[in-house]
Amino acid sequence: MADMINERQSTYGDAWRITGVALAPLAEELYNFLVMVPEFFIAWLMIFNKLIRLLADPYHRDSWEDIIGYATLVIRYIDSGGDK
């Protein structure tokens, strides 16, 4: 576990902390988003975190692929009619 944490720290820096700091002022809006579209909330948070990680290493291919993956899941959900 320590090896994984050290590897991620060296790759992403403090992205987890920066994400929290960036989102704190948006707490009310995030709550409203969660209530309005809960099926998109986790994907949105994960994409946001991946974008923050890319600030540390914009050439980290996995982060770009993860963003594509989360966005694809949302698009598939929308195309399937979602919970409308």
N, CA, C and O atoms as a printed pandas DataFrame, in Angstrom:
     atom_number atom_name residue_name chain_id  residue_number  x_coord  y_coord  z_coord
0              1         N          MET        A               1    0.823   -1.191    0.000
1              2        CA          MET        A               1    0.000    0.000    0.000
2              3         C          MET        A               1    0.867    1.254    0.000
3              4         O          MET        A               1    0.593    2.208   -0.729
4              5         N          ALA        A               2    1.909    1.247    0.817
5              6        CA          ALA        A               2    2.797    2.408    0.884
6              7         C          ALA        A               2    3.458    2.671   -0.460
7              8         O          ALA        A               2    3.640    3.825   -0.849
8              9         N          ASP        A               3    3.822    1.596   -1.181
9             10        CA          ASP        A               3    4.438    1.771   -2.503
10            11         C          ASP        A               3    3.477    2.455   -3.465
11            12         O          ASP        A               3    3.871    3.347   -4.216
12            13         N          MET        A               4    2.210    2.032   -3.440
13            14        CA          MET        A               4    1.213    2.627   -4.325
14            15         C          MET        A               4    1.018    4.107   -3.985
15            16         O          MET        A               4    0.945    4.949   -4.879
16            17         N          ILE        A               5    0.934    4.412   -2.710
17            18        CA          ILE        A               5    0.748    5.809   -2.295
18            19         C          ILE        A               5    1.943    6.650   -2.720
19            20         O          ILE        A               5    1.772    7.761   -3.223
20            21         N          ASN        A               6    3.141    6.134   -2.524
21            22        CA          ASN        A               6    4.348    6.870   -2.923
22            23         C          ASN        A               6    4.412    7.071   -4.427
23            24         O          ASN        A               6    4.805    8.139   -4.897
24            25         N          GLU        A               7    4.025    6.046   -5.187
25            26        CA          GLU        A               7    4.032    6.170   -6.645
26            27         C          GLU        A               7    3.036    7.226   -7.103
27            28         O          GLU        A               7    3.353    8.063   -7.949
28            29         N          ARG        A               8    1.842    7.184   -6.545
29            30        CA          ARG        A               8    0.824    8.169   -6.947
30            31         C          ARG        A               8    1.224    9.571   -6.516
31            32         O          ARG        A               8    0.994   10.537   -7.243
32            33         N          GLN        A               9    1.823    9.684   -5.340
33            34        CA          GLN        A               9    2.284   10.994   -4.872
34            35         C          GLN        A               9    3.323   11.559   -5.837
35            36         O          GLN        A               9    3.308   12.749   -6.152
36            37         N          SER        A              10    4.227   10.692   -6.305
37            38        CA          SER        A              10    5.263   11.188   -7.216
38            39         C          SER        A              10    4.691   11.526   -8.584
39            40         O          SER        A              10    5.201   12.417   -9.263
40            41         N          THR        A              11    3.638   10.828   -8.998
41            42        CA          THR        A              11    3.026   11.090  -10.299
42            43         C          THR        A              11    2.072   12.273  -10.250
43            44         O          THR        A              11    2.111   13.138  -11.125
44            45         N          TYR        A              12    1.208   12.320   -9.226
45            46        CA          TYR        A              12    0.121   13.292   -9.195
46            47         C          TYR        A              12    0.316   14.423   -8.195
47            48         O          TYR        A              12   -0.471   15.369   -8.182
48            49         N          GLY        A              13    1.339   14.348   -7.365
49            50        CA          GLY        A              13    1.507   15.377   -6.343
50            51         C          GLY        A              13    0.341   15.364   -5.377
51            52         O          GLY        A              13   -0.139   14.301   -4.982
52            53         N          ASP        A              14   -0.104   16.525   -5.007
53            54        CA          ASP        A              14   -1.211   16.661   -4.049
54            55         C          ASP        A              14   -2.556   16.867   -4.750
55            56         O          ASP        A              14   -3.381   17.651   -4.283
56            57         N          ALA        A              15   -2.777   16.180   -5.846
57            58        CA          ALA        A              15   -4.025   16.360   -6.603
58            59         C          ALA        A              15   -5.253   16.117   -5.741
59            60         O          ALA        A              15   -6.250   16.828   -5.865
60            61         N          TRP        A              16   -5.188   15.118   -4.867
61            62        CA          TRP        A              16   -6.347   14.818   -4.011
62            63         C          TRP        A              16   -6.678   16.020   -3.121
63            64         O          TRP        A              16   -7.850   16.335   -2.918
64            65         N          ARG        A              17   -5.651   16.691   -2.591
65            66        CA          ARG        A              17   -5.868   17.834   -1.717
66            67         C          ARG        A              17   -6.339   19.041   -2.517
67            68         O          ARG        A              17   -7.246   19.757   -2.091
68            69         N          ILE        A              18   -5.729   19.264   -3.667
69            70        CA          ILE        A              18   -6.104   20.396   -4.523
70            71         C          ILE        A              18   -7.551   20.243   -4.984
71            72         O          ILE        A              18   -8.290   21.226   -5.046
72            73         N          THR        A              19   -7.954   19.029   -5.304
73            74        CA          THR        A              19   -9.344   18.779   -5.700
74            75         C          THR        A              19  -10.295   19.195   -4.582
75            76         O          THR        A              19  -11.287   19.882   -4.825
76            77         N          GLY        A              20   -9.988   18.775   -3.361
77            78        CA          GLY        A              20  -10.841   19.145   -2.223
78            79         C          GLY        A              20  -10.904   20.644   -2.002
79            80         O          GLY        A              20  -11.976   21.193   -1.749
80            81         N          VAL        A              21   -9.768   21.302   -2.094
81            82        CA          VAL        A              21   -9.713   22.754   -1.906
82            83         C          VAL        A              21  -10.515   23.453   -2.997
83            84         O          VAL        A              21  -11.236   24.412   -2.723
84            85         N          ALA        A              22  -10.393   22.977   -4.223
85            86        CA          ALA        A              22  -11.111   23.597   -5.349
86            87         C          ALA        A              22  -12.618   23.399   -5.236
87            88         O          ALA        A              22  -13.392   24.269   -5.634
88            89         N          LEU        A              23  -13.035   22.253   -4.693
89            90        CA          LEU        A              23  -14.464   21.952   -4.623
90            91         C          LEU        A              23  -15.153   22.539   -3.391
91            92         O          LEU        A              23  -16.370   22.726   -3.401
92            93         N          ALA        A              24  -14.407   22.827   -2.347
93            94        CA          ALA        A              24  -15.006   23.310   -1.099
94            95         C          ALA        A              24  -15.921   24.525   -1.301
95            96         O          ALA        A              24  -17.027   24.536   -0.762
96            97         N          PRO        A              25  -15.501   25.546   -2.058
97            98        CA          PRO        A              25  -16.400   26.696   -2.243
98            99         C          PRO        A              25  -17.660   26.363   -3.051
99           100         O          PRO        A              25  -18.621   27.132   -3.056
100          101         N          LEU        A              26  -17.647   25.222   -3.727
101          102        CA          LEU        A              26  -18.787   24.832   -4.562
102          103         C          LEU        A              26  -19.713   23.842   -3.864
103          104         O          LEU        A              26  -20.566   23.236   -4.512
104          105         N          ALA        A              27  -19.558   23.671   -2.563
105          106        CA          ALA        A              27  -20.285   22.624   -1.848
106          107         C          ALA        A              27  -21.796   22.684   -2.092
107          108         O          ALA        A              27  -22.416   21.653   -2.351
108          109         N          GLU        A              28  -22.386   23.857   -2.016
109          110        CA          GLU        A              28  -23.839   23.968   -2.202
110          111         C          GLU        A              28  -24.233   23.609   -3.632
111          112         O          GLU        A              28  -25.200   22.879   -3.848
112          113         N          GLU        A              29  -23.489   24.116   -4.599
113          114        CA          GLU        A              29  -23.788   23.802   -5.991
114          115         C          GLU        A              29  -23.593   22.312   -6.273
115          116         O          GLU        A              29  -24.370   21.711   -7.015
116          117         N          LEU        A              30  -22.558   21.722   -5.682
117          118        CA          LEU        A              30  -22.325   20.286   -5.865
118          119         C          LEU        A              30  -23.445   19.468   -5.263
119          120         O          LEU        A              30  -23.859   18.460   -5.836
120          121         N          TYR        A              31  -23.937   19.889   -4.119
121          122        CA          TYR        A              31  -25.060   19.186   -3.511
122          123         C          TYR        A              31  -26.285   19.266   -4.426
123          124         O          TYR        A              31  -26.976   18.269   -4.633
124          125         N          ASN        A              32  -26.550   20.453   -4.971
125          126        CA          ASN        A              32  -27.689   20.610   -5.883
126          127         C          ASN        A              32  -27.517   19.729   -7.120
127          128         O          ASN        A              32  -28.481   19.134   -7.601
128          129         N          PHE        A              33  -26.294   19.647   -7.631
129          130        CA          PHE        A              33  -26.005   18.795   -8.785
130          131         C          PHE        A              33  -26.246   17.333   -8.438
131          132         O          PHE        A              33  -26.825   16.586   -9.226
132          133         N          LEU        A              34  -25.796   16.927   -7.246
133          134        CA          LEU        A              34  -25.994   15.552   -6.791
134          135         C          LEU        A              34  -27.476   15.216   -6.710
135          136         O          LEU        A              34  -27.891   14.125   -7.101
136          137         N          VAL        A              35  -28.268   16.144   -6.206
137          138        CA          VAL        A              35  -29.707   15.912   -6.080
138          139         C          VAL        A              35  -30.370   15.874   -7.449
139          140         O          VAL        A              35  -31.232   15.030   -7.695
140          141         N          MET        A              36  -29.975   16.786   -8.348
141          142        CA          MET        A              36  -30.613   16.878   -9.669
142          143         C          MET        A              36  -30.243   15.709  -10.572
143          144         O          MET        A              36  -31.113   15.130  -11.222
144          145         N          VAL        A              37  -28.969   15.358  -10.619
145          146        CA          VAL        A              37  -28.508   14.303  -11.523
146          147         C          VAL        A              37  -27.513   13.377  -10.806
147          148         O          VAL        A              37  -26.321   13.393  -11.117
148          149         N          PRO        A              38  -27.991   12.581   -9.862
149          150        CA          PRO        A              38  -27.067   11.741   -9.087
150          151         C          PRO        A              38  -26.285   10.756   -9.943
151          152         O          PRO        A              38  -25.165   10.382   -9.595
152          153         N          GLU        A              39  -26.870   10.331  -11.064
153          154        CA          GLU        A              39  -26.190    9.360  -11.923
154          155         C          GLU        A              39  -24.955    9.943  -12.605
155          156         O          GLU        A              39  -24.113    9.189  -13.091
156          157         N          PHE        A              40  -24.832   11.258  -12.649
157          158        CA          PHE        A              40  -23.673   11.899  -13.266
158          159         C          PHE        A              40  -22.651   12.377  -12.240
159          160         O          PHE        A              40  -21.519   12.700  -12.600
160          161         N          PHE        A              41  -23.034   12.425  -10.982
161          162        CA          PHE        A              41  -22.219   13.061   -9.960
162          163         C          PHE        A              41  -20.835   12.428   -9.824
163          164         O          PHE        A              41  -19.831   13.138   -9.846
164          165         N          ILE        A              42  -20.769   11.124   -9.686
165          166        CA          ILE        A              42  -19.474   10.463   -9.494
166          167         C          ILE        A              42  -18.608   10.638  -10.738
167          168         O          ILE        A              42  -17.411   10.901  -10.621
168          169         N          ALA        A              43  -19.192   10.496  -11.923
169          170        CA          ALA        A              43  -18.420   10.687  -13.154
170          171         C          ALA        A              43  -17.852   12.103  -13.200
171          172         O          ALA        A              43  -16.691   12.298  -13.561
172          173         N          TRP        A              44  -18.662   13.081  -12.837
173          174        CA          TRP        A              44  -18.202   14.477  -12.839
174          175         C          TRP        A              44  -17.050   14.660  -11.872
175          176         O          TRP        A              44  -16.037   15.270  -12.217
176          177         N          LEU        A              45  -17.197   14.130  -10.654
177          178        CA          LEU        A              45  -16.122   14.260   -9.663
178          179         C          LEU        A              45  -14.840   13.588  -10.130
179          180         O          LEU        A              45  -13.751   14.136   -9.959
180          181         N          MET        A              46  -14.962   12.411  -10.714
181          182        CA          MET        A              46  -13.783   11.684  -11.169
182          183         C          MET        A              46  -13.100   12.416  -12.320
183          184         O          MET        A              46  -11.873   12.495  -12.361
184          185         N          ILE        A              47  -13.883   12.948  -13.253
185          186        CA          ILE        A              47  -13.300   13.720  -14.352
186          187         C          ILE        A              47  -12.592   14.959  -13.809
187          188         O          ILE        A              47  -11.493   15.296  -14.251
188          189         N          PHE        A              48  -13.218   15.629  -12.858
189          190        CA          PHE        A              48  -12.608   16.815  -12.257
190          191         C          PHE        A              48  -11.278   16.452  -11.606
191          192         O          PHE        A              48  -10.282   17.153  -11.785
192          193         N          ASN        A              49  -11.262   15.351  -10.848
193          194        CA          ASN        A              49  -10.031   14.918  -10.193
194          195         C          ASN        A              49   -8.956   14.564  -11.216
195          196         O          ASN        A              49   -7.782   14.873  -11.014
196          197         N          LYS        A              50   -9.351   13.918  -12.313
197          198        CA          LYS        A              50   -8.375   13.579  -13.356
198          199         C          LYS        A              50   -7.801   14.853  -13.980
199          200         O          LYS        A              50   -6.613   14.903  -14.301
200          201         N          LEU        A              51   -8.626   15.873  -14.152
201          202        CA          LEU        A              51   -8.132   17.138  -14.685
202          203         C          LEU        A              51   -7.124   17.772  -13.727
203          204         O          LEU        A              51   -6.107   18.309  -14.167
204          205         N          ILE        A              52   -7.394   17.715  -12.436
205          206        CA          ILE        A              52   -6.456   18.237  -11.454
206          207         C          ILE        A              52   -5.157   17.435  -11.511
207          208         O          ILE        A              52   -4.072   18.013  -11.452
208          209         N          ARG        A              53   -5.260   16.107  -11.625
209          210        CA          ARG        A              53   -4.062   15.278  -11.734
210          211         C          ARG        A              53   -3.232   15.662  -12.947
211          212         O          ARG        A              53   -2.002   15.632  -12.899
212          213         N          LEU        A              54   -3.896   16.019  -14.026
213          214        CA          LEU        A              54   -3.180   16.397  -15.244
214          215         C          LEU        A              54   -2.396   17.692  -15.085
215          216         O          LEU        A              54   -1.480   17.957  -15.864
216          217         N          LEU        A              55   -2.740   18.497  -14.095
217          218        CA          LEU        A              55   -1.932   19.691  -13.816
218          219         C          LEU        A              55   -0.529   19.290  -13.379
219          220         O          LEU        A              55    0.439   19.996  -13.658
220          221         N          ALA        A              56   -0.420   18.147  -12.688
221          222        CA          ALA        A              56    0.881   17.659  -12.238
222          223         C          ALA        A              56    1.658   17.007  -13.373
223          224         O          ALA        A              56    2.882   17.118  -13.442
224          225         N          ASP        A              57    0.934   16.321  -14.268
225          226        CA          ASP        A              57    1.595   15.633  -15.380
226          227         C          ASP        A              57    0.645   15.559  -16.571
227          228         O          ASP        A              57   -0.105   14.592  -16.705
228          229         N          PRO        A              58    0.670   16.573  -17.438
229          230        CA          PRO        A              58   -0.266   16.611  -18.565
230          231         C          PRO        A              58   -0.022   15.512  -19.601
231          232         O          PRO        A              58   -0.844   15.318  -20.497
232          233         N          TYR        A              59    1.082   14.801  -19.491
233          234        CA          TYR        A              59    1.380   13.723  -20.435
234          235         C          TYR        A              59    1.031   12.350  -19.883
235          236         O          TYR        A              59    1.369   11.334  -20.490
236          237         N          HIS        A              60    0.364   12.311  -18.746
237          238        CA          HIS        A              60    0.005   11.024  -18.146
238          239         C          HIS        A              60   -1.216   10.462  -18.876
239          240         O          HIS        A              60   -2.355   10.842  -18.605
240          241         N          ARG        A              61   -0.953    9.570  -19.786
241          242        CA          ARG        A              61   -1.980    9.029  -20.686
242          243         C          ARG        A              61   -3.165    8.415  -19.941
243          244         O          ARG        A              61   -4.309    8.574  -20.367
244          245         N          ASP        A              62   -2.906    7.719  -18.840
245          246        CA          ASP        A              62   -3.992    7.059  -18.108
246          247         C          ASP        A              62   -5.065    8.048  -17.658
247          248         O          ASP        A              62   -6.254    7.728  -17.685
248          249         N          SER        A              63   -4.658    9.231  -17.249
249          250        CA          SER        A              63   -5.651   10.221  -16.810
250          251         C          SER        A              63   -6.552   10.638  -17.963
251          252         O          SER        A              63   -7.762   10.779  -17.789
252          253         N          TRP        A              64   -5.966   10.836  -19.140
253          254        CA          TRP        A              64   -6.772   11.175  -20.325
254          255         C          TRP        A              64   -7.718   10.035  -20.678
255          256         O          TRP        A              64   -8.884   10.264  -21.001
256          257         N          GLU        A              65   -7.215    8.815  -20.614
257          258        CA          GLU        A              65   -8.064    7.658  -20.926
258          259         C          GLU        A              65   -9.189    7.508  -19.902
259          260         O          GLU        A              65  -10.312    7.153  -20.257
260          261         N          ASP        A              66   -8.885    7.779  -18.633
261          262        CA          ASP        A              66   -9.928    7.710  -17.608
262          263         C          ASP        A              66  -11.030    8.728  -17.878
263          264         O          ASP        A              66  -12.213    8.423  -17.722
264          265         N          ILE        A              67  -10.642    9.941  -18.284
265          266        CA          ILE        A              67  -11.641   10.968  -18.603
266          267         C          ILE        A              67  -12.529   10.487  -19.747
267          268         O          ILE        A              67  -13.751   10.622  -19.686
268          269         N          ILE        A              68  -11.919    9.931  -20.780
269          270        CA          ILE        A              68  -12.696    9.386  -21.906
270          271         C          ILE        A              68  -13.646    8.307  -21.411
271          272         O          ILE        A              68  -14.804    8.257  -21.824
272          273         N          GLY        A              69  -13.160    7.445  -20.527
273          274        CA          GLY        A              69  -13.990    6.358  -20.009
274          275         C          GLY        A              69  -15.198    6.861  -19.235
275          276         O          GLY        A              69  -16.316    6.396  -19.459
276          277         N          TYR        A              70  -14.984    7.802  -18.329
277          278        CA          TYR        A              70  -16.111    8.345  -17.559
278          279         C          TYR        A              70  -17.092    9.078  -18.459
279          280         O          TYR        A              70  -18.306    8.939  -18.303
280          281         N          ALA        A              71  -16.572    9.859  -19.402
281          282        CA          ALA        A              71  -17.459   10.570  -20.323
282          283         C          ALA        A              71  -18.247    9.593  -21.184
283          284         O          ALA        A              71  -19.425    9.821  -21.462
284          285         N          THR        A              72  -17.612    8.512  -21.605
285          286        CA          THR        A              72  -18.297    7.497  -22.412
286          287         C          THR        A              72  -19.423    6.852  -21.628
287          288         O          THR        A              72  -20.500    6.621  -22.178
288          289         N          LEU        A              73  -19.198    6.555  -20.355
289          290        CA          LEU        A              73  -20.259    5.975  -19.533
290          291         C          LEU        A              73  -21.458    6.907  -19.429
291          292         O          LEU        A              73  -22.602    6.458  -19.498
292          293         N          VAL        A              74  -21.203    8.206  -19.264
293          294        CA          VAL        A              74  -22.302    9.165  -19.185
294          295         C          VAL        A              74  -23.044    9.234  -20.518
295          296         O          VAL        A              74  -24.275    9.257  -20.543
296          297         N          ILE        A              75  -22.308    9.267  -21.615
297          298        CA          ILE        A              75  -22.949    9.325  -22.938
298          299         C          ILE        A              75  -23.804    8.081  -23.170
299          300         O          ILE        A              75  -24.922    8.185  -23.673
300          301         N          ARG        A              76  -23.293    6.923  -22.813
301          302        CA          ARG        A              76  -24.085    5.692  -22.961
302          303         C          ARG        A              76  -25.360    5.755  -22.129
303          304         O          ARG        A              76  -26.425    5.323  -22.570
304          305         N          TYR        A              77  -25.239    6.296  -20.926
305          306        CA          TYR        A              77  -26.414    6.420  -20.067
306          307         C          TYR        A              77  -27.440    7.360  -20.694
307          308         O          TYR        A              77  -28.634    7.062  -20.715
308          309         N          ILE        A              78  -26.967    8.489  -21.200
309          310        CA          ILE        A              78  -27.867    9.445  -21.853
310          311         C          ILE        A              78  -28.524    8.820  -23.078
311          312         O          ILE        A              78  -29.731    8.955  -23.279
312          313         N          ASP        A              79  -27.723    8.135  -23.897
313          314        CA          ASP        A              79  -28.250    7.512  -25.116
314          315         C          ASP        A              79  -29.258    6.405  -24.827
315          316         O          ASP        A              79  -30.141    6.132  -25.639
316          317         N          SER        A              80  -29.121    5.776  -23.678
317          318        CA          SER        A              80  -30.054    4.688  -23.329
318          319         C          SER        A              80  -31.382    5.230  -22.790
319          320         O          SER        A              80  -32.299    4.460  -22.503
320          321         N          GLY        A              81  -31.481    6.544  -22.656
321          322        CA          GLY        A              81  -32.702    7.133  -22.136
322          323         C          GLY        A              81  -32.593    7.449  -20.662
323          324         O          GLY        A              81  -33.466    8.114  -20.105
324          325         N          GLY        A              82  -31.542    6.986  -20.024
325          326        CA          GLY        A              82  -31.343    7.295  -18.601
326          327         C          GLY        A              82  -32.548    6.940  -17.766
327          328         O          GLY        A              82  -33.262    5.979  -18.053
328          329         N          ASP        A              83  -32.765    7.714  -16.742
329          330        CA          ASP        A              83  -33.910    7.499  -15.835
330          331         C          ASP        A              83  -35.025    8.503  -16.099
331          332         O          ASP        A              83  -35.790    8.842  -15.196
332          333         N          LYS        A              84  -35.114    8.978  -17.340
333          334        CA          LYS        A              84  -36.116    9.990  -17.663
334          335         C          LYS        A              84  -37.508    9.439  -17.528
335          336         O          LYS        A              84  -38.481   10.156  -17.762
